[in-house]
Amino acid sequence: MKRQAKGMKRQAKLTSKGQITVPRDIRRRLGVRAGDKLEFEDKGDGVQVKAVRDGSVFEKYAGIGNPGIGSGRKAIQKWIREIRGHEDDE
């Protein structure tokens, strides 16, 4: 992928419904996909666009690669005790 220089200008056409298509390289830089929200902030001399993050960007990866292990500190400690061969005292 060709890296865009910082400050490079991009254009998009506004539809009659007020919609725009955000250029692919900008979507990738913002880390957004269809259905994600964008925030527009008026800075006086221009408008800044940011991706809206409702939670942790890593939340969707929680538990990947750990089948059978519950989430949270207690579940992980229980799993560690089990693999070490300790009896579960709780």
N, C-alpha and C positions, 0 to 999 in steps of 0.2 A: 504494500500500500504506500502510495506517495504521501509523504508528510507535508502538511500545509504549514507555511510560515506563519508565525504569530502576527496577528494584526491584518492578515489577508482578508480582503473584503469578499463577501459572498452575496448573491442576490437571490430573491425568491419572488414569485408573482403572487399577488393577493387576488383571491377569487371574489366573486360578487357576494359570497356568504362570509367573507372576512377570514377565509382559511388560507394558509400557506403550506408549502411543502418545504420542510427543513432539509437542507442539503445533507446527503449521507455522511460526509466527513464531519459535519457539525453534530449530527445525531450521535455518531460514534464518540466524539470528543465529550459530549454531554453524558454519554452512557444511557441514552433513552431509546425506547422502542414505541411501537404503536400502542396507544392507550395511556402512556405515561403523561404526567403533568409537567408543564413548564411555567415558570414564574417570570413575569416581565416587570422590571423595576426601572422607573424613570429616574435617570441620574442628572437631569437638567440639560446636559449637553449631548445626551444619547440615552438609549435604553439598553439595560443589561438583561440577558436571558440566562436563567439558571434552571437546572432540573430540580423538581420538588421531590424530596426524599421523605417518605412517611415513617420509615423505620431504618434499621440497619441495612446497609447494602449487602451485607453478608448473610442476612437472615435466611434467604432462600437456600443457602448451602448448609445450614445446620443439619447435622446428622448424616451427611453424605459419607459413605464409606464405613459407617458404624452400625450395621444392621444388628438389631437385638439389644442395643445399648440405649437406655432412656436418656432423656435430656435433663440437664441440671447436675449440680455438684453431687448430690446424694446418689443419683443413679450411676455416675461415673465412678465414685468411690466404691460402691457396691460391686461394680464390674471388676475393678482392680482387685478387690479382696477375693472375688471368685476366681480370677485367673491366677492368683497367687496361691490358691488352695486354702484360704482361710474360711472358717465357718462364718455364716452371716449372723451376727449377734442382734440385729435389730428386729 
